[in-house]
Amino acid sequence: MKKKQLQNYLDMEMSKVLCELEIKIYQERQDRLNSRIQRYFNSTPLRNVFARYVVYAYIVSEFYTISFVAEELRATRQSISNMVDECEAEGWLEVERSANRVAFKGTDVMYEAFVGYLNARKDLAKKVTKGRWNDLTRLADLVENDFTLYKHLSDEPVDIDYHSHPDIVKFQKKDKS
């Protein structure tokens, strides 16, 4: 099997694992709509990723502005502002307001809800991928690096030239006469 064929095979296998995992993540999100916070943040892709910013801000104990998050998420300031207002009313965000600035981060409630998702997600990844993703990633790295740390070596048999590689010992037949 040539390098390109192996790379194509690994791409297909990694794509299968990724598709399986993302389908299961979607199903799990639909099945875990037991609370108001889960229903809210799983209702749209924007709300879902907004939750990540909110939790991240909580973890690093920093406030993010509406403008910054809107730019990062390629969303309008109005849509982020609406989510901030809705989440603040639910007690999921801590908000700091000044004359020309609104900044926010998650609350303990938001973080605890995310930890619930984290634990479900860890279990799901173990069940679905069974370590295949990590194994395939390591193998893909090996293939990408031509199975060697020596960049000057080629994977083409016709390119092997014992004379140009001083670290390769060339064995010769001895004359028996």
NORGI-V949172 format. One record per residue. N is the residue number from 1. SS is DSSP state (hx for helix, st for strand, lp for the rest). PHI is phi in whole degrees, -180 to 180 (none if undefined). D_CENTER is the distance of its C-alpha to the mean C-alpha in Angstrom with 1 decimal. Layout:
N/SS/PHI/D_CENTER
N/SS/PHI/D_CENTER
This chain:
1/lp/none/29.6
2/lp/-79/28.8
3/hx/-55/25.7
4/hx/-63/24.8
5/hx/-64/25.4
6/hx/-66/23.2
7/hx/-63/20.3
8/hx/-63/20.9
9/hx/-61/21.1
10/hx/-64/17.8
11/hx/-60/16.2
12/hx/-66/17.9
13/hx/-66/17.1
14/hx/-67/13.3
15/hx/-64/13.7
16/hx/-61/15.8
17/hx/-63/13.4
18/hx/-64/10.5
19/hx/-61/13.4
20/hx/-57/14.8
21/hx/-65/11.9
22/hx/-69/11.3
23/hx/-64/15.1
24/hx/-67/15.5
25/hx/-62/13.1
26/hx/-60/15.4
27/hx/-60/18.4
28/hx/-62/17.7
29/hx/-64/17.3
30/hx/-69/20.6
31/hx/-78/22.2
32/lp/-102/21.3
33/lp/-95/23.2
34/lp/-87/25.7
35/lp/-131/25.8
36/hx/-60/26.2
37/hx/-66/23.0
38/hx/-66/20.9
39/hx/-63/22.9
40/hx/-64/22.6
41/hx/-78/18.8
42/lp/-98/18.2
43/lp/-78/20.9
44/lp/-145/19.1
45/hx/-60/15.6
46/hx/-66/16.8
47/hx/-64/17.9
48/hx/-63/14.7
49/hx/-76/12.6
50/hx/-59/15.8
51/hx/-58/15.6
52/hx/-65/12.5
53/hx/-64/14.7
54/hx/-62/17.6
55/hx/-68/16.2
56/hx/-59/14.8
57/hx/-60/18.3
58/hx/-62/19.9
59/hx/-63/18.3
60/hx/-88/19.2
61/lp/56/22.4
62/lp/-128/22.4
63/lp/-96/23.5
64/st/-109/21.8
65/st/-83/24.1
66/hx/-60/24.0
67/hx/-61/24.4
68/hx/-62/21.4
69/hx/-67/19.0
70/hx/-60/20.7
71/hx/-65/20.1
72/hx/-61/16.4
73/lp/-93/15.9
74/lp/55/18.5
75/lp/-122/20.7
76/lp/-81/24.3
77/hx/-63/25.6
78/hx/-64/27.6
79/hx/-67/24.8
80/hx/-69/23.1
81/hx/-59/26.6
82/hx/-61/27.3
83/hx/-65/24.2
84/hx/-60/25.2
85/hx/-62/28.7
86/hx/-64/27.8
87/hx/-71/25.5
88/hx/-64/28.1
89/hx/-62/30.8
90/hx/-85/28.9
91/lp/86/28.5
92/lp/-91/24.7
93/st/-127/24.8
94/st/-104/27.0
95/st/-122/28.3
96/st/-114/30.3
97/st/-116/32.6
98/st/-136/34.9
99/lp/-53/37.0
100/lp/-122/34.3
101/st/-149/31.1
102/st/-126/29.0
103/st/-130/26.2
104/st/-151/24.3
105/st/-153/22.1
106/st/-73/21.5
107/lp/-106/24.2
108/hx/-56/24.4
109/hx/-60/24.5
110/hx/-64/21.2
111/hx/-63/19.6
112/hx/-62/21.3
113/hx/-64/20.1
114/hx/-68/16.5
115/hx/-61/17.2
116/hx/-60/18.6
117/hx/-65/15.5
118/hx/-55/13.5
119/hx/-65/16.2
120/hx/-64/16.3
121/hx/-66/12.6
122/hx/-62/13.1
123/hx/-63/16.2
124/hx/-63/14.8
125/hx/-61/12.2
126/hx/-63/15.2
127/hx/-67/17.5
128/hx/-80/15.6
129/hx/-87/14.1
130/lp/49/16.8
131/lp/83/15.2
132/hx/-61/15.2
133/hx/-61/11.6
134/hx/-64/12.3
135/hx/-62/15.8
136/hx/-65/15.0
137/hx/-64/12.6
138/hx/-64/15.5
139/hx/-65/18.0
140/hx/-62/16.4
141/hx/-63/16.6
142/hx/-62/20.2
143/hx/-64/21.1
144/hx/-60/19.8
145/lp/-94/22.0
146/lp/58/24.8
147/lp/60/25.0
148/lp/-151/26.6
149/lp/-93/26.4
150/lp/-92/29.5
151/lp/-66/28.5
152/lp/-78/32.2
153/lp/-85/32.3
154/lp/-104/31.9
155/lp/-95/30.8
156/lp/-95/33.8
157/hx/-56/36.9
158/hx/-72/39.3
159/hx/-88/37.8
160/lp/-75/38.7
161/lp/-131/41.6
162/hx/-61/42.9
163/hx/-71/45.0
164/hx/-92/42.1
165/lp/-119/40.2
166/lp/-64/42.3
167/lp/-83/40.1
168/lp/-102/40.9
169/lp/-84/44.3
170/lp/-102/46.5
171/lp/-98/48.9
172/lp/-121/52.2
173/lp/-73/54.9
174/lp/-90/58.0
175/lp/-72/61.3
176/lp/-95/63.5
177/lp/-82/66.9
